[in-house]
Amino acid sequence: MNRILFGTTGALLLLAAAAAAAGGADAPEGVAQYTTGDWPVAGLGNARVRVTVSGKAEVVWAHVPWRRRDRHPENKAVIVVDAATGKRVANVVTARVSRESGDLLFQPVTVPGEYWIYYLPFRTAGEWYFPSTLYLEPTNTADAAWASGCAAVAERIREGKPARVGQAQQLDLQAIDEFHRFDPMEITATALFCFFPRTAAIPSA
């Protein structure tokens, strides 16, 4: 009996290529457009997600398929900044965080408006010639009453149910420059894999 060899397929790469060809406009779940931007790194880090909010709301949901490689993303802060004012949004609740994606609830201040989500903020310590990178830990900045009102929505998101609130639209995932881009080689695989069996008589190339 021939042995069966299993290998991952290029399905995700094909989806990414198709999304890139379409300009990322109709990218499927887990596929995003990657670009570079320009912002002060101190306290914010080298990576962010740009989203837009079109209508006034007490709370909006942002789903970010960041596909990050750090082991414990739940232990790192997520900072939301109003692009129009440059100010940090205080009312933010993290509903779910994994290496594959993150789900945030926040209260938009400028509407319509663009918001920047920094998901690897850090500071440096030590001497300039041998610095240490220290990632910021999560902090609770949200108003208690507002956060309490978001509890049911956050629970629905964690359970995989419809959030029933407005959703922020993702524009792209940005790196501070070309050197710090995660794409294409540092984007981790999602939990969904496709496997095709092959017999030992037909080895993989």
Contacts in CASP RR format, 6 or more apart in sequence:
PFRMAT RR
TARGET T0000
AUTHOR 0000-0000-0000
METHOD contacts of the structure
MODEL  1
MNRILFGTTGALLLLAAAAAAAGGADAPEGVAQYTTGDWPVAGLGNARVR
VTVSGKAEVVWAHVPWRRRDRHPENKAVIVVDAATGKRVANVVTARVSRE
SGDLLFQPVTVPGEYWIYYLPFRTAGEWYFPSTLYLEPTNTADAAWASGC
AAVAERIREGKPARVGQAQQLDLQAIDEFHRFDPMEITATALFCFFPRTA
AIPSA
2 199 0 8 1.000
2 200 0 8 1.000
2 201 0 8 1.000
3 199 0 8 1.000
3 200 0 8 1.000
4 197 0 8 1.000
4 198 0 8 1.000
4 199 0 8 1.000
5 197 0 8 1.000
5 198 0 8 1.000
5 199 0 8 1.000
5 200 0 8 1.000
5 203 0 8 1.000
5 204 0 8 1.000
6 195 0 8 1.000
6 196 0 8 1.000
6 197 0 8 1.000
6 198 0 8 1.000
7 195 0 8 1.000
7 196 0 8 1.000
7 198 0 8 1.000
7 204 0 8 1.000
8 189 0 8 1.000
8 193 0 8 1.000
8 194 0 8 1.000
8 195 0 8 1.000
9 193 0 8 1.000
9 194 0 8 1.000
9 195 0 8 1.000
9 196 0 8 1.000
11 194 0 8 1.000
12 31 0 8 1.000
12 189 0 8 1.000
12 190 0 8 1.000
15 27 0 8 1.000
15 28 0 8 1.000
15 31 0 8 1.000
16 31 0 8 1.000
16 184 0 8 1.000
19 26 0 8 1.000
19 27 0 8 1.000
19 28 0 8 1.000
19 31 0 8 1.000
19 32 0 8 1.000
19 33 0 8 1.000
20 33 0 8 1.000
23 33 0 8 1.000
24 31 0 8 1.000
24 32 0 8 1.000
24 33 0 8 1.000
27 33 0 8 1.000
29 65 0 8 1.000
30 65 0 8 1.000
30 67 0 8 1.000
30 101 0 8 1.000
30 190 0 8 1.000
31 65 0 8 1.000
32 65 0 8 1.000
32 66 0 8 1.000
32 170 0 8 1.000
32 172 0 8 1.000
32 173 0 8 1.000
33 171 0 8 1.000
33 172 0 8 1.000
33 173 0 8 1.000
34 172 0 8 1.000
34 173 0 8 1.000
34 174 0 8 1.000
34 175 0 8 1.000
34 181 0 8 1.000
34 182 0 8 1.000
34 183 0 8 1.000
35 172 0 8 1.000
35 173 0 8 1.000
35 174 0 8 1.000
35 175 0 8 1.000
36 174 0 8 1.000
36 175 0 8 1.000
36 176 0 8 1.000
36 177 0 8 1.000
36 178 0 8 1.000
36 181 0 8 1.000
37 174 0 8 1.000
37 175 0 8 1.000
37 176 0 8 1.000
37 177 0 8 1.000
38 176 0 8 1.000
39 48 0 8 1.000
39 116 0 8 1.000
39 176 0 8 1.000
41 176 0 8 1.000
42 123 0 8 1.000
43 79 0 8 1.000
43 121 0 8 1.000
43 122 0 8 1.000
43 123 0 8 1.000
43 136 0 8 1.000
44 79 0 8 1.000
44 81 0 8 1.000
44 118 0 8 1.000
44 121 0 8 1.000
45 118 0 8 1.000
45 120 0 8 1.000
45 121 0 8 1.000
45 122 0 8 1.000
45 176 0 8 1.000
46 120 0 8 1.000
46 175 0 8 1.000
46 176 0 8 1.000
46 177 0 8 1.000
46 180 0 8 1.000
47 66 0 8 1.000
47 118 0 8 1.000
47 119 0 8 1.000
47 120 0 8 1.000
47 173 0 8 1.000
47 174 0 8 1.000
47 175 0 8 1.000
47 176 0 8 1.000
47 180 0 8 1.000
47 182 0 8 1.000
48 116 0 8 1.000
48 117 0 8 1.000
48 118 0 8 1.000
48 119 0 8 1.000
48 173 0 8 1.000
48 174 0 8 1.000
49 62 0 8 1.000
49 64 0 8 1.000
49 66 0 8 1.000
49 116 0 8 1.000
49 117 0 8 1.000
49 119 0 8 1.000
49 170 0 8 1.000
49 172 0 8 1.000
49 173 0 8 1.000
49 174 0 8 1.000
50 83 0 8 1.000
50 114 0 8 1.000
50 115 0 8 1.000
50 116 0 8 1.000
50 117 0 8 1.000
50 170 0 8 1.000
50 171 0 8 1.000
50 172 0 8 1.000
50 173 0 8 1.000
50 174 0 8 1.000
51 62 0 8 1.000
51 64 0 8 1.000
51 114 0 8 1.000
51 115 0 8 1.000
51 117 0 8 1.000
51 168 0 8 1.000
51 169 0 8 1.000
51 170 0 8 1.000
51 171 0 8 1.000
52 112 0 8 1.000
52 113 0 8 1.000
52 114 0 8 1.000
52 115 0 8 1.000
52 168 0 8 1.000
52 169 0 8 1.000
52 171 0 8 1.000
53 60 0 8 1.000
53 108 0 8 1.000
53 111 0 8 1.000
53 112 0 8 1.000
53 113 0 8 1.000
53 114 0 8 1.000
53 115 0 8 1.000
53 168 0 8 1.000
53 169 0 8 1.000
54 111 0 8 1.000
54 112 0 8 1.000
54 113 0 8 1.000
54 169 0 8 1.000
55 108 0 8 1.000
55 111 0 8 1.000
55 112 0 8 1.000
56 108 0 8 1.000
56 111 0 8 1.000
57 107 0 8 1.000
57 108 0 8 1.000
57 111 0 8 1.000
57 165 0 8 1.000
57 166 0 8 1.000
58 107 0 8 1.000
58 146 0 8 1.000
59 91 0 8 1.000
59 105 0 8 1.000
59 106 0 8 1.000
59 107 0 8 1.000
59 146 0 8 1.000
59 149 0 8 1.000
59 150 0 8 1.000
59 153 0 8 1.000
59 165 0 8 1.000
59 166 0 8 1.000
60 105 0 8 1.000
60 106 0 8 1.000
60 107 0 8 1.000
60 108 0 8 1.000
60 165 0 8 1.000
60 166 0 8 1.000
60 167 0 8 1.000
60 168 0 8 1.000
61 95 0 8 1.000
61 103 0 8 1.000
61 104 0 8 1.000
61 105 0 8 1.000
61 153 0 8 1.000
61 157 0 8 1.000
61 163 0 8 1.000
61 165 0 8 1.000
61 166 0 8 1.000
61 167 0 8 1.000
61 168 0 8 1.000
62 103 0 8 1.000
62 104 0 8 1.000
62 105 0 8 1.000
62 106 0 8 1.000
62 115 0 8 1.000
62 117 0 8 1.000
62 167 0 8 1.000
62 168 0 8 1.000
62 170 0 8 1.000
63 101 0 8 1.000
63 102 0 8 1.000
63 103 0 8 1.000
63 167 0 8 1.000
63 170 0 8 1.000
64 101 0 8 1.000
64 102 0 8 1.000
64 103 0 8 1.000
64 104 0 8 1.000
64 117 0 8 1.000
64 119 0 8 1.000
64 170 0 8 1.000
64 173 0 8 1.000
65 100 0 8 1.000
65 101 0 8 1.000
65 102 0 8 1.000
65 190 0 8 1.000
66 101 0 8 1.000
66 102 0 8 1.000
66 119 0 8 1.000
66 173 0 8 1.000
67 99 0 8 1.000
67 100 0 8 1.000
67 101 0 8 1.000
67 182 0 8 1.000
67 187 0 8 1.000
67 188 0 8 1.000
67 189 0 8 1.000
67 190 0 8 1.000
68 99 0 8 1.000
68 119 0 8 1.000
68 120 0 8 1.000
68 182 0 8 1.000
68 188 0 8 1.000
69 99 0 8 1.000
69 182 0 8 1.000
69 186 0 8 1.000
69 188 0 8 1.000
70 76 0 8 1.000
70 99 0 8 1.000
70 120 0 8 1.000
71 99 0 8 1.000
73 97 0 8 1.000
73 98 0 8 1.000
73 99 0 8 1.000
73 102 0 8 1.000
73 119 0 8 1.000
74 97 0 8 1.000
74 98 0 8 1.000
74 138 0 8 1.000
75 135 0 8 1.000
75 137 0 8 1.000
75 138 0 8 1.000
76 119 0 8 1.000
76 120 0 8 1.000
76 121 0 8 1.000
76 135 0 8 1.000
76 136 0 8 1.000
76 137 0 8 1.000
76 138 0 8 1.000
77 121 0 8 1.000
77 135 0 8 1.000
77 136 0 8 1.000
77 137 0 8 1.000
77 138 0 8 1.000
77 139 0 8 1.000
78 92 0 8 1.000
78 94 0 8 1.000
78 97 0 8 1.000
78 104 0 8 1.000
78 117 0 8 1.000
78 118 0 8 1.000
78 119 0 8 1.000
78 121 0 8 1.000
78 138 0 8 1.000
79 88 0 8 1.000
79 117 0 8 1.000
79 118 0 8 1.000
79 121 0 8 1.000
79 136 0 8 1.000
80 88 0 8 1.000
80 89 0 8 1.000
80 92 0 8 1.000
80 104 0 8 1.000
80 106 0 8 1.000
80 115 0 8 1.000
80 116 0 8 1.000
80 117 0 8 1.000
80 118 0 8 1.000
81 87 0 8 1.000
81 88 0 8 1.000
81 89 0 8 1.000
81 115 0 8 1.000
81 116 0 8 1.000
81 117 0 8 1.000
81 118 0 8 1.000
82 88 0 8 1.000
82 89 0 8 1.000
82 108 0 8 1.000
82 109 0 8 1.000
82 110 0 8 1.000
82 113 0 8 1.000
82 115 0 8 1.000
83 110 0 8 1.000
83 113 0 8 1.000
83 114 0 8 1.000
83 115 0 8 1.000
83 116 0 8 1.000
84 110 0 8 1.000
84 113 0 8 1.000
84 114 0 8 1.000
85 109 0 8 1.000
85 110 0 8 1.000
87 109 0 8 1.000
88 141 0 8 1.000
89 106 0 8 1.000
89 107 0 8 1.000
89 108 0 8 1.000
89 109 0 8 1.000
89 115 0 8 1.000
90 141 0 8 1.000
90 142 0 8 1.000
90 143 0 8 1.000
91 106 0 8 1.000
91 107 0 8 1.000
91 141 0 8 1.000
91 142 0 8 1.000
91 143 0 8 1.000
91 146 0 8 1.000
91 147 0 8 1.000
92 104 0 8 1.000
92 105 0 8 1.000
92 106 0 8 1.000
92 107 0 8 1.000
92 141 0 8 1.000
92 142 0 8 1.000
93 104 0 8 1.000
93 105 0 8 1.000
93 106 0 8 1.000
93 142 0 8 1.000
93 147 0 8 1.000
93 150 0 8 1.000
93 154 0 8 1.000
94 102 0 8 1.000
94 103 0 8 1.000
94 104 0 8 1.000
94 105 0 8 1.000
94 138 0 8 1.000
95 102 0 8 1.000
95 103 0 8 1.000
95 104 0 8 1.000
95 105 0 8 1.000
95 153 0 8 1.000
95 154 0 8 1.000
95 157 0 8 1.000
95 158 0 8 1.000
96 102 0 8 1.000
96 103 0 8 1.000
96 154 0 8 1.000
96 157 0 8 1.000
96 158 0 8 1.000
97 103 0 8 1.000
99 188 0 8 1.000
100 188 0 8 1.000
100 190 0 8 1.000
100 191 0 8 1.000
103 154 0 8 1.000
103 157 0 8 1.000
103 158 0 8 1.000
104 117 0 8 1.000
105 150 0 8 1.000
105 153 0 8 1.000
105 154 0 8 1.000
105 157 0 8 1.000
105 165 0 8 1.000
106 115 0 8 1.000
106 168 0 8 1.000
107 146 0 8 1.000
108 115 0 8 1.000
108 168 0 8 1.000
114 171 0 8 1.000
115 168 0 8 1.000
120 135 0 8 1.000
121 135 0 8 1.000
121 136 0 8 1.000
122 133 0 8 1.000
122 134 0 8 1.000
122 135 0 8 1.000
122 136 0 8 1.000
123 133 0 8 1.000
123 134 0 8 1.000
123 136 0 8 1.000
124 131 0 8 1.000
124 132 0 8 1.000
124 133 0 8 1.000
124 134 0 8 1.000
125 131 0 8 1.000
125 132 0 8 1.000
125 134 0 8 1.000
126 132 0 8 1.000
140 147 0 8 1.000
142 150 0 8 1.000
153 163 0 8 1.000
153 164 0 8 1.000
153 165 0 8 1.000
156 162 0 8 1.000
156 163 0 8 1.000
156 164 0 8 1.000
157 163 0 8 1.000
173 182 0 8 1.000
173 183 0 8 1.000
175 181 0 8 1.000
175 182 0 8 1.000
198 204 0 8 1.000
END
